[in-house]
Structures are given as structure tokens and as C-alpha cells.
Amino acid sequence: MIGRLHGALIAKNPPQVLIDCHGVGYEVDVPMSTFYNLPELGHTVTLLTHMVVREDAQLLYGFGSDAERAAFRELIKISGIGPRTALSVLSGLGVGDLAQAVSQQEAGRLIKVPGIGKKTAERLLLELKGKLGPDLGGAGASAAPAGAQSDILQALLALGYSDKEAAAALKALPSDVDVSQGIKQALKSLAK
């Protein structure tokens, strides 16, 4: 499998780009979030890739960050979501926005993406719940918790609480709480 491309950017035709890697030109489909961050033609670019091999085609999808590629891979695991739809979702929502929509169970944000209807949005929310955590862009209001708060959040997620429940429990904690006391207080508030 091809995992990364590094070469000169030859052409940009949304959503596809052409990258010359030592004389071989690779056509790569990218989400619009990656497309807008590409350099000018002729400059060097590095993209993380995901290769899809089908009976009739071999397709290469490129991403500017590991978080985008990881989100793409989670999306295509869902029944009925193919690479094109996953690319569309990542083009319509950033990884952070997608993680926030999933943690807050906001189907309305997903419905705004072309090709995503109400039933598909609800299935995405259900299937992705707990899979797009803070490592892929945020958990709602606690997208960038600091120090002890981050450890408390990770502990709550490891105990099986959802992103939404963990974020709500974190909001109720004082900001200067230490990890052990914070976990105890959070568990007490979640038990109510």
C-alpha cells in the first residue's frame, strides 16, 4: 500500500491533485480542507494517503494530517459510506467539527453535507460515537483540556463514559482540581 507521497505539485483540479514523485505522477483525491492548504504549483508537497483497491479501479486519497486520514478510515468502515462520501464529509466539516458533532450527537450539522441525509447522519453519529475522541480533534467543550483535566477526561472515556457525559462532568469540576480528586468528583456527579 502507498502510505505517503512526497513530491512536486503539478496540477490542482478540485478535489483531485497530481503529484510528481521522481517521475511518476500520482492522481490523488483530497478533501477540500487539505486542498485549500496546498502550496502553489511546482512546490513540494507531502500527503498521507489511503489506497482503495476495487475490482475496476485503484484509487488514492490524500490528507494533510494524520487526524484527517484517521477520520476518513473510521468513516469508510461504516456500512454504506464509501470513500467519496467520506471525502465529502471531511470536505464539509473539519475533523474537529466532525468530532464535536459526534460527541454532541448533532445530526443537523451532518445533514448540511451534500449527499448526507437524515438517516445516514443518524447512522454516522451512532457508528462514530466514542471513536472520534480528543485525539481526532476534540470532545465538544473540552477540546483542549489542560493538565489534570486531560487526564480526568481520558480516565472517564476509558471507563466507558461517552464524550458528551465526560465533557459535562468536566465542566462541573473546579479548574485547579488534581487528577485523583477530579476523577472521584466526576464519578460522583455521573452517578446521580
GROMACS elastic network, one bead per residue, 0.5 to 0.9 nm:
[ bonds ]
;  ai    aj funct       b0    kb
    1    50     6  0.79431   500
    1    51     6  0.64307   500
    2     5     6  0.76669   500
    2    48     6  0.87855   500
    2    49     6  0.65711   500
    2    50     6  0.69651   500
    2    51     6  0.63599   500
    2    60     6  0.81880   500
    3    47     6  0.86435   500
    3    48     6  0.58966   500
    3    50     6  0.62191   500
    3    51     6  0.76932   500
    4    46     6  0.71391   500
    4    47     6  0.56705   500
    4    49     6  0.51726   500
    4    50     6  0.82690   500
    4    62     6  0.81389   500
    5    19     6  0.77988   500
    5    20     6  0.89856   500
    5    21     6  0.71685   500
    5    26     6  0.84773   500
    5    45     6  0.79536   500
    5    46     6  0.55859   500
    5    47     6  0.53144   500
    5    48     6  0.64722   500
    5    49     6  0.70857   500
    5    62     6  0.83731   500
    6    19     6  0.77966   500
    6    20     6  0.81831   500
    6    21     6  0.62944   500
    6    44     6  0.70685   500
    6    45     6  0.57233   500
    6    47     6  0.66097   500
    6    48     6  0.88817   500
    7    19     6  0.58930   500
    7    20     6  0.53283   500
    7    22     6  0.71877   500
    7    43     6  0.81525   500
    7    44     6  0.52396   500
    7    45     6  0.56240   500
    7    46     6  0.66704   500
    8    18     6  0.85391   500
    8    19     6  0.55497   500
    8    20     6  0.51162   500
    8    21     6  0.67261   500
    8    22     6  0.87408   500
    8    41     6  0.76986   500
    8    42     6  0.55029   500
    8    43     6  0.54379   500
    8    45     6  0.60552   500
    8    46     6  0.87793   500
    9    12     6  0.77796   500
    9    17     6  0.74149   500
    9    18     6  0.61595   500
    9    20     6  0.64399   500
    9    38     6  0.85510   500
    9    39     6  0.78249   500
    9    40     6  0.75402   500
    9    41     6  0.52652   500
    9    42     6  0.52076   500
    9    43     6  0.57864   500
    9    44     6  0.60951   500
    9    45     6  0.62454   500
   10    17     6  0.75779   500
   10    18     6  0.54306   500
   10    19     6  0.56403   500
   10    20     6  0.65000   500
   10    25     6  0.83174   500
   10    41     6  0.56182   500
   10    42     6  0.58096   500
   10    43     6  0.83153   500
   11    16     6  0.83147   500
   11    17     6  0.55355   500
   11    18     6  0.50012   500
   11    19     6  0.73363   500
   11    41     6  0.65073   500
   11    42     6  0.85307   500
   12    15     6  0.78147   500
   12    16     6  0.62583   500
   12    18     6  0.66095   500
   12    35     6  0.82233   500
   12    41     6  0.76760   500
   13    16     6  0.51613   500
   13    17     6  0.59510   500
   13    18     6  0.84708   500
   14    17     6  0.71144   500
   14    29     6  0.80568   500
   14    30     6  0.79907   500
   14    31     6  0.87203   500
   14    32     6  0.75555   500
   14    35     6  0.73035   500
   15    28     6  0.83288   500
   15    29     6  0.54957   500
   15    30     6  0.55463   500
   15    31     6  0.65033   500
   15    32     6  0.65841   500
   15    35     6  0.70657   500
   16    27     6  0.66190   500
   16    28     6  0.54771   500
   16    30     6  0.60969   500
   16    31     6  0.88054   500
   16    35     6  0.83813   500
   16    61     6  0.89009   500
   17    26     6  0.80793   500
   17    27     6  0.57976   500
   17    28     6  0.53318   500
   17    29     6  0.63930   500
   17    30     6  0.73810   500
   17    35     6  0.82070   500
   17    62     6  0.89926   500
   18    25     6  0.61697   500
   18    26     6  0.54765   500
   18    28     6  0.62655   500
   18    29     6  0.89116   500
   19    24     6  0.80142   500
   19    25     6  0.53587   500
   19    26     6  0.51997   500
   19    27     6  0.66759   500
   19    28     6  0.76508   500
   19    44     6  0.87825   500
   19    45     6  0.78907   500
   20    23     6  0.58467   500
   20    24     6  0.54300   500
   20    26     6  0.64260   500
   21    24     6  0.52258   500
   21    25     6  0.62381   500
   21    26     6  0.75027   500
   22    25     6  0.82895   500
   26    60     6  0.80683   500
   27    59     6  0.82352   500
   27    60     6  0.69829   500
   27    61     6  0.86564   500
   28    49     6  0.83191   500
   28    59     6  0.75135   500
   28    60     6  0.50827   500
   28    61     6  0.52614   500
   28    62     6  0.58385   500
   29    59     6  0.80745   500
   29    60     6  0.64046   500
   29    62     6  0.60073   500
   29    63     6  0.87895   500
   29    87     6  0.83006   500
   30    33     6  0.80887   500
   30    34     6  0.62028   500
   30    35     6  0.62295   500
   30    60     6  0.88440   500
   30    61     6  0.57526   500
   30    63     6  0.60972   500
   30    64     6  0.85559   500
   30    87     6  0.71339   500
   30    91     6  0.84892   500
   31    34     6  0.54904   500
   31    35     6  0.62484   500
   31    36     6  0.89031   500
   31    61     6  0.84938   500
   31    62     6  0.77760   500
   31    63     6  0.71796   500
   31    68     6  0.88303   500
   31    86     6  0.89237   500
   31    87     6  0.53772   500
   31    88     6  0.69391   500
   31    89     6  0.84426   500
   31    90     6  0.58976   500
   31    92     6  0.85382   500
   32    36     6  0.60410   500
   32    37     6  0.85973   500
   32    87     6  0.84135   500
   32    88     6  0.84380   500
   32    90     6  0.76153   500
   32    92     6  0.78484   500
   33    36     6  0.56242   500
   33    37     6  0.68138   500
   33    63     6  0.87590   500
   33    64     6  0.82857   500
   33    90     6  0.73759   500
   33    91     6  0.57768   500
   33    92     6  0.83585   500
   33    93     6  0.84012   500
   33    94     6  0.68830   500
   34    37     6  0.52902   500
   34    38     6  0.65619   500
   34    47     6  0.89963   500
   34    62     6  0.81237   500
   34    63     6  0.60286   500
   34    64     6  0.52965   500
   34    65     6  0.82253   500
   34    68     6  0.87736   500
   34    91     6  0.83749   500
   35    38     6  0.54460   500
   35    63     6  0.87663   500
   35    64     6  0.84744   500
   36    39     6  0.85407   500
   37    64     6  0.79221   500
   38    41     6  0.87585   500
   38    45     6  0.72966   500
   38    64     6  0.84170   500
   39    42     6  0.83421   500
   39    43     6  0.61903   500
   39    44     6  0.76470   500
   39    45     6  0.71106   500
   40    43     6  0.58645   500
   40    44     6  0.88264   500
   41    44     6  0.85206   500
   46    63     6  0.88569   500
   46    64     6  0.75156   500
   47    62     6  0.55168   500
   47    63     6  0.54084   500
   47    64     6  0.54331   500
   47    65     6  0.77117   500
   48    61     6  0.83194   500
   48    62     6  0.55435   500
   48    63     6  0.51741   500
   48    64     6  0.64386   500
   48    65     6  0.69047   500
   48    66     6  0.69734   500
   48    69     6  0.71795   500
   49    60     6  0.65724   500
   49    61     6  0.53935   500
   49    63     6  0.61422   500
   49    64     6  0.89634   500
   49    69     6  0.72748   500
   50    59     6  0.84005   500
   50    60     6  0.58997   500
   50    61     6  0.51794   500
   50    62     6  0.65164   500
   50    63     6  0.84035   500
   50    69     6  0.73270   500
   50    72     6  0.87444   500
   50    73     6  0.81421   500
   51    58     6  0.71064   500
   51    59     6  0.57396   500
   51    61     6  0.62731   500
   51    62     6  0.87967   500
   52    57     6  0.81464   500
   52    58     6  0.57975   500
   52    59     6  0.50940   500
   52    60     6  0.63270   500
   52    61     6  0.79382   500
   52    83     6  0.81203   500
   53    56     6  0.81968   500
   53    57     6  0.62030   500
   53    59     6  0.63711   500
   53    60     6  0.87414   500
   54    57     6  0.51171   500
   54    58     6  0.59941   500
   54    59     6  0.80200   500
   55    58     6  0.81535   500
   61    69     6  0.87699   500
   61    83     6  0.83038   500
   61    87     6  0.84801   500
   62    69     6  0.77168   500
   63    66     6  0.72492   500
   63    67     6  0.86792   500
   63    68     6  0.60617   500
   63    69     6  0.58080   500
   64    67     6  0.86616   500
   64    68     6  0.71128   500
   64    69     6  0.81270   500
   65    68     6  0.53976   500
   65    69     6  0.66221   500
   65    70     6  0.87952   500
   66    69     6  0.51208   500
   66    70     6  0.60669   500
   66    71     6  0.85630   500
   66   136     6  0.87431   500
   67    70     6  0.50867   500
   67    71     6  0.61174   500
   67    72     6  0.85407   500
   67    95     6  0.69715   500
   67   135     6  0.76791   500
   67   136     6  0.52479   500
   67   137     6  0.73470   500
   68    71     6  0.51545   500
   68    72     6  0.61240   500
   68    73     6  0.86446   500
   68    90     6  0.75468   500
   68    94     6  0.81768   500
   68    95     6  0.60969   500
   68   136     6  0.78599   500
   69    73     6  0.61895   500
   69    74     6  0.86811   500
   70    73     6  0.50988   500
   70    74     6  0.62895   500
   70    75     6  0.86714   500
   70   132     6  0.89926   500
   70   136     6  0.76468   500
   71    74     6  0.50865   500
   71    75     6  0.61721   500
   71    76     6  0.87904   500
   71    86     6  0.86450   500
   71    90     6  0.81234   500
   71    95     6  0.68586   500
   71    98     6  0.87417   500
   71    99     6  0.88554   500
   71   131     6  0.89182   500
   71   132     6  0.72379   500
   71   136     6  0.71721   500
   72    75     6  0.50644   500
   72    76     6  0.63065   500
   72    77     6  0.87867   500
   72    83     6  0.77743   500
   72    86     6  0.59252   500
   72    87     6  0.70998   500
   72    89     6  0.87926   500
   72    90     6  0.74184   500
   73    76     6  0.53664   500
   73    77     6  0.64774   500
   73    83     6  0.87939   500
   73    86     6  0.84837   500
   74    77     6  0.53861   500
   74    78     6  0.72182   500
   74    86     6  0.89984   500
   74   128     6  0.73963   500
   74   131     6  0.76366   500
   74   132     6  0.82780   500
   75    78     6  0.56844   500
   75    79     6  0.89822   500
   75    81     6  0.66463   500
   75    82     6  0.79868   500
   75    83     6  0.81490   500
   75    85     6  0.86193   500
   75    86     6  0.57295   500
   75    89     6  0.87364   500
   75   124     6  0.77982   500
   75   127     6  0.87523   500
   75   128     6  0.76959   500
   76    79     6  0.75518   500
   76    80     6  0.82465   500
   76    81     6  0.54300   500
   76    82     6  0.54588   500
   76    83     6  0.60017   500
   76    85     6  0.83850   500
   76    86     6  0.63204   500
   77    80     6  0.88273   500
   77    81     6  0.74166   500
   77    82     6  0.84004   500
   78    81     6  0.55915   500
   78    82     6  0.81861   500
   78   123     6  0.84447   500
   78   124     6  0.74487   500
   78   127     6  0.68289   500
   78   128     6  0.84414   500
   79    82     6  0.81141   500
   80   120     6  0.83925   500
   81    84     6  0.80384   500
   81    85     6  0.58897   500
   81    86     6  0.64732   500
   81   120     6  0.85921   500
   81   124     6  0.88013   500
   82    85     6  0.54107   500
   82    86     6  0.61799   500
   82    87     6  0.86221   500
   83    87     6  0.60256   500
   83    88     6  0.85148   500
   84    87     6  0.50615   500
   84    88     6  0.61721   500
   84    89     6  0.87151   500
   85    89     6  0.62132   500
   85    90     6  0.86860   500
   85   114     6  0.87324   500
   85   115     6  0.70211   500
   85   116     6  0.79915   500
   86    89     6  0.50849   500
   86    90     6  0.63025   500
   86    91     6  0.85338   500
   87    90     6  0.51597   500
   87    91     6  0.60317   500
   87    92     6  0.85940   500
   88    92     6  0.61138   500
   88    93     6  0.85234   500
   88   113     6  0.70192   500
   88   114     6  0.70643   500
   88   115     6  0.77561   500
   88   116     6  0.89046   500
   89    92     6  0.51549   500
   89    93     6  0.59881   500
   89    94     6  0.83545   500
   89    98     6  0.82563   500
   89   110     6  0.75596   500
   89   113     6  0.61228   500
   89   114     6  0.80109   500
   89   115     6  0.86800   500
   89   116     6  0.81018   500
   90    93     6  0.51485   500
   90    94     6  0.57571   500
   90    95     6  0.66975   500
   90    98     6  0.78378   500
   91    94     6  0.69077   500
   91   113     6  0.83562   500
   92   110     6  0.83454   500
   92   112     6  0.78488   500
   92   113     6  0.54404   500
   92   114     6  0.78827   500
   93    96     6  0.79081   500
   93    97     6  0.56646   500
   93    98     6  0.58023   500
   93   109     6  0.83194   500
   93   110     6  0.79897   500
   93   113     6  0.77315   500
   94    97     6  0.51114   500
   94    98     6  0.60972   500
   94    99     6  0.85846   500
   94   137     6  0.87128   500
   95    98     6  0.50729   500
   95    99     6  0.61268   500
   95   100     6  0.85279   500
   95   132     6  0.87712   500
   95   136     6  0.65995   500
   95   137     6  0.58031   500
   95   138     6  0.86142   500
   96    99     6  0.51334   500
   96   100     6  0.60995   500
   96   101     6  0.85562   500
   96   134     6  0.87433   500
   96   136     6  0.67784   500
   96   138     6  0.56926   500
   96   139     6  0.83584   500
   96   140     6  0.87574   500
   96   143     6  0.83192   500
   97   100     6  0.50219   500
   97   101     6  0.60336   500
   97   102     6  0.85461   500
   97   109     6  0.87726   500
   97   137     6  0.76574   500
   97   138     6  0.82205   500
   97   140     6  0.87558   500
   98   101     6  0.50512   500
   98   102     6  0.61643   500
   98   103     6  0.85928   500
   98   109     6  0.84317   500
   98   110     6  0.80137   500
   98   132     6  0.81669   500
   98   137     6  0.82430   500
   99   102     6  0.51310   500
   99   103     6  0.60921   500
   99   104     6  0.85338   500
   99   128     6  0.86403   500
   99   129     6  0.88999   500
   99   131     6  0.87330   500
   99   132     6  0.53408   500
   99   133     6  0.67106   500
   99   134     6  0.79639   500
   99   136     6  0.69175   500
   99   137     6  0.61719   500
   99   138     6  0.60784   500
   99   139     6  0.65133   500
   99   140     6  0.74990   500
  100   103     6  0.50979   500
  100   104     6  0.60230   500
  100   105     6  0.81518   500
  100   106     6  0.83153   500
  100   132     6  0.86065   500
  100   133     6  0.88866   500
  100   137     6  0.79266   500
  100   138     6  0.63500   500
  100   139     6  0.57361   500
  100   141     6  0.81984   500
  100   143     6  0.84044   500
  101   104     6  0.52534   500
  101   105     6  0.56172   500
  101   107     6  0.72494   500
  101   108     6  0.86471   500
  101   109     6  0.66812   500
  101   110     6  0.76360   500
  101   125     6  0.78945   500
  101   140     6  0.77942   500
  102   106     6  0.64986   500
  102   107     6  0.81396   500
  102   124     6  0.80442   500
  102   125     6  0.52696   500
  102   126     6  0.81233   500
  102   128     6  0.66842   500
  102   129     6  0.60366   500
  102   130     6  0.82805   500
  102   132     6  0.74946   500
  102   139     6  0.87068   500
  102   140     6  0.87435   500
  102   163     6  0.87081   500
  103   106     6  0.80281   500
  103   125     6  0.82569   500
  103   128     6  0.88607   500
  103   129     6  0.66424   500
  103   130     6  0.75477   500
  103   132     6  0.79690   500
  103   133     6  0.80491   500
  103   138     6  0.87374   500
  103   139     6  0.60783   500
  103   140     6  0.61727   500
  103   162     6  0.74636   500
  103   163     6  0.52869   500
  103   164     6  0.53626   500
  103   165     6  0.89837   500
  104   139     6  0.84365   500
  104   140     6  0.66569   500
  104   163     6  0.79032   500
  104   164     6  0.59002   500
  105   108     6  0.89489   500
  105   122     6  0.83907   500
  105   125     6  0.60892   500
  105   126     6  0.83027   500
  105   129     6  0.82883   500
  105   164     6  0.84981   500
  106   109     6  0.59372   500
  106   110     6  0.73722   500
  106   121     6  0.87773   500
  106   122     6  0.87381   500
  106   125     6  0.78131   500
  107   110     6  0.53049   500
  107   111     6  0.62584   500
  107   118     6  0.71350   500
  107   121     6  0.54898   500
  107   122     6  0.60293   500
  107   124     6  0.86401   500
  107   125     6  0.70887   500
  108   111     6  0.51623   500
  108   112     6  0.67052   500
  108   118     6  0.80772   500
  108   121     6  0.80047   500
  109   112     6  0.56057   500
  109   113     6  0.75289   500
  109   121     6  0.86469   500
  110   113     6  0.55398   500
  110   114     6  0.88552   500
  110   116     6  0.66712   500
  110   117     6  0.80730   500
  110   118     6  0.82774   500
  110   120     6  0.87542   500
  110   121     6  0.56305   500
  110   122     6  0.86909   500
  110   124     6  0.85887   500
  110   125     6  0.88422   500
  111   114     6  0.74749   500
  111   115     6  0.81578   500
  111   116     6  0.53231   500
  111   117     6  0.54507   500
  111   118     6  0.60517   500
  111   120     6  0.83531   500
  111   121     6  0.61300   500
  112   115     6  0.87218   500
  112   116     6  0.73366   500
  112   117     6  0.84384   500
  113   116     6  0.57034   500
  113   117     6  0.84152   500
  114   117     6  0.82522   500
  115   120     6  0.89847   500
  116   119     6  0.81285   500
  116   120     6  0.58439   500
  116   121     6  0.61510   500
  117   120     6  0.53307   500
  117   121     6  0.60204   500
  117   122     6  0.86216   500
  118   121     6  0.51153   500
  118   122     6  0.62079   500
  118   123     6  0.86528   500
  119   122     6  0.51522   500
  119   123     6  0.61926   500
  119   124     6  0.86110   500
  120   123     6  0.50288   500
  120   124     6  0.60974   500
  120   125     6  0.86261   500
  121   124     6  0.50550   500
  121   125     6  0.62335   500
  121   126     6  0.86513   500
  122   125     6  0.51263   500
  122   126     6  0.62151   500
  122   127     6  0.86251   500
  123   126     6  0.50906   500
  123   127     6  0.60104   500
  123   128     6  0.83936   500
  124   127     6  0.51974   500
  124   128     6  0.58325   500
  124   129     6  0.82366   500
  125   128     6  0.53983   500
  125   129     6  0.59242   500
  126   129     6  0.54843   500
  127   130     6  0.84920   500
  127   131     6  0.81287   500
  128   131     6  0.51881   500
  128   132     6  0.64021   500
  129   132     6  0.69007   500
  129   133     6  0.86457   500
  129   162     6  0.75411   500
  129   163     6  0.80922   500
  130   133     6  0.62020   500
  130   157     6  0.81537   500
  130   160     6  0.87534   500
  130   161     6  0.86614   500
  130   162     6  0.61666   500
  130   163     6  0.66108   500
  131   136     6  0.88355   500
  132   135     6  0.73800   500
  132   136     6  0.56610   500
  132   137     6  0.76804   500
  132   138     6  0.80132   500
  132   139     6  0.81282   500
  132   163     6  0.89814   500
  133   136     6  0.56674   500
  133   137     6  0.70442   500
  133   138     6  0.61480   500
  133   139     6  0.58806   500
  133   157     6  0.86754   500
  133   163     6  0.70506   500
  134   137     6  0.53757   500
  134   139     6  0.52085   500
  134   140     6  0.87391   500
  134   142     6  0.82822   500
  134   143     6  0.63983   500
  134   144     6  0.79360   500
  134   154     6  0.87317   500
  134   163     6  0.86244   500
  135   138     6  0.67665   500
  135   139     6  0.88446   500
  136   139     6  0.87851   500
  137   143     6  0.69064   500
  137   144     6  0.88444   500
  138   141     6  0.79120   500
  138   142     6  0.67296   500
  138   144     6  0.68430   500
  139   142     6  0.54882   500
  139   143     6  0.50302   500
  139   144     6  0.83651   500
  139   163     6  0.57367   500
  139   164     6  0.73305   500
  139   166     6  0.86765   500
  139   167     6  0.69380   500
  140   143     6  0.57499   500
  140   163     6  0.75217   500
  140   164     6  0.71303   500
  140   167     6  0.69195   500
  141   144     6  0.82651   500
  141   145     6  0.89424   500
  141   164     6  0.88912   500
  141   167     6  0.65127   500
  141   168     6  0.84634   500
  141   171     6  0.83287   500
  142   145     6  0.54428   500
  142   149     6  0.87122   500
  142   150     6  0.85147   500
  142   153     6  0.84993   500
  142   166     6  0.89705   500
  142   167     6  0.59288   500
  142   168     6  0.89710   500
  142   170     6  0.77816   500
  142   171     6  0.81900   500
  144   150     6  0.78228   500
  145   148     6  0.81030   500
  145   149     6  0.54734   500
  145   151     6  0.87461   500
  145   153     6  0.81926   500
  146   149     6  0.55634   500
  146   150     6  0.55760   500
  146   151     6  0.85577   500
  147   150     6  0.55539   500
  147   151     6  0.67906   500
  147   152     6  0.89638   500
  147   179     6  0.87833   500
  148   151     6  0.50867   500
  148   152     6  0.61168   500
  148   153     6  0.85482   500
  148   175     6  0.87428   500
  148   176     6  0.81852   500
  148   177     6  0.72421   500
  148   178     6  0.58713   500
  148   179     6  0.51424   500
  148   180     6  0.89510   500
  148   182     6  0.80109   500
  149   152     6  0.50307   500
  149   153     6  0.60802   500
  149   154     6  0.86054   500
  149   170     6  0.71349   500
  149   173     6  0.88379   500
  149   175     6  0.76371   500
  149   176     6  0.87868   500
  149   177     6  0.80316   500
  149   178     6  0.81801   500
  149   179     6  0.72269   500
  149   182     6  0.78486   500
  150   153     6  0.50953   500
  150   154     6  0.62255   500
  150   155     6  0.86399   500
  150   179     6  0.89793   500
  151   154     6  0.51240   500
  151   155     6  0.61586   500
  151   156     6  0.86950   500
  151   179     6  0.65987   500
  151   183     6  0.88813   500
  152   155     6  0.50825   500
  152   156     6  0.62515   500
  152   157     6  0.86528   500
  152   166     6  0.86530   500
  152   170     6  0.77980   500
  152   178     6  0.88295   500
  152   179     6  0.58939   500
  152   180     6  0.80539   500
  152   182     6  0.64413   500
  152   183     6  0.56617   500
  152   186     6  0.82791   500
  153   156     6  0.52151   500
  153   157     6  0.62089   500
  153   158     6  0.85641   500
  153   163     6  0.84795   500
  153   166     6  0.61338   500
  153   167     6  0.73518   500
  153   169     6  0.88205   500
  153   170     6  0.71612   500
  153   183     6  0.84890   500
  154   157     6  0.51108   500
  154   158     6  0.60371   500
  154   159     6  0.85963   500
  154   166     6  0.87627   500
  155   158     6  0.50384   500
  155   159     6  0.62296   500
  155   160     6  0.88987   500
  155   183     6  0.74000   500
  156   159     6  0.50591   500
  156   160     6  0.66599   500
  156   161     6  0.57185   500
  156   162     6  0.81476   500
  156   163     6  0.86534   500
  156   165     6  0.86797   500
  156   166     6  0.59483   500
  156   183     6  0.74944   500
  156   186     6  0.81767   500
  156   187     6  0.80593   500
  157   160     6  0.52487   500
  157   161     6  0.51100   500
  157   162     6  0.63379   500
  157   163     6  0.68162   500
  157   166     6  0.67842   500
  158   161     6  0.73601   500
  161   164     6  0.81188   500
  161   165     6  0.60831   500
  161   166     6  0.61537   500
  161   190     6  0.89745   500
  162   165     6  0.52325   500
  162   166     6  0.61175   500
  162   167     6  0.84851   500
  163   166     6  0.51806   500
  163   167     6  0.59903   500
  163   168     6  0.85536   500
  164   167     6  0.51840   500
  164   168     6  0.61888   500
  164   169     6  0.86659   500
  165   168     6  0.51714   500
  165   169     6  0.62132   500
  165   170     6  0.86514   500
  165   190     6  0.75363   500
  166   169     6  0.51196   500
  166   170     6  0.61621   500
  166   171     6  0.87335   500
  166   186     6  0.80500   500
  166   190     6  0.84239   500
  167   170     6  0.50534   500
  167   171     6  0.62919   500
  167   172     6  0.89687   500
  168   171     6  0.52426   500
  168   172     6  0.67771   500
  168   190     6  0.88613   500
  169   172     6  0.54429   500
  169   173     6  0.68900   500
  169   185     6  0.84365   500
  169   186     6  0.52628   500
  169   187     6  0.79545   500
  169   189     6  0.65766   500
  169   190     6  0.66696   500
  170   173     6  0.53110   500
  170   174     6  0.83732   500
  170   175     6  0.88691   500
  170   182     6  0.82691   500
  170   186     6  0.68007   500
  171   174     6  0.79087   500
  171   175     6  0.86938   500
  172   185     6  0.89029   500
  172   186     6  0.78554   500
  172   189     6  0.82710   500
  173   176     6  0.84657   500
  173   177     6  0.71350   500
  173   182     6  0.67848   500
  173   185     6  0.73494   500
  173   186     6  0.71907   500
  174   177     6  0.56819   500
  174   182     6  0.83387   500
  175   178     6  0.88734   500
  177   180     6  0.85051   500
  177   181     6  0.65708   500
  177   182     6  0.56924   500
  178   181     6  0.56215   500
  178   182     6  0.58075   500
  178   183     6  0.85834   500
  179   182     6  0.50331   500
  179   183     6  0.61167   500
  179   184     6  0.86381   500
  180   183     6  0.52946   500
  180   184     6  0.63398   500
  180   185     6  0.87271   500
  181   184     6  0.51133   500
  181   185     6  0.61182   500
  181   186     6  0.84742   500
  182   185     6  0.51485   500
  182   186     6  0.59460   500
  182   187     6  0.84670   500
  183   186     6  0.50758   500
  183   187     6  0.60308   500
  183   188     6  0.85322   500
  184   187     6  0.52431   500
  184   188     6  0.62352   500
  184   189     6  0.87669   500
  185   188     6  0.50882   500
  185   189     6  0.62806   500
  185   190     6  0.86446   500
  186   189     6  0.51548   500
  186   190     6  0.61251   500
  186   191     6  0.85722   500
  187   190     6  0.50171   500
  187   191     6  0.60291   500
  187   192     6  0.88718   500
  188   191     6  0.51706   500
  188   192     6  0.67584   500
  189   192     6  0.55692   500
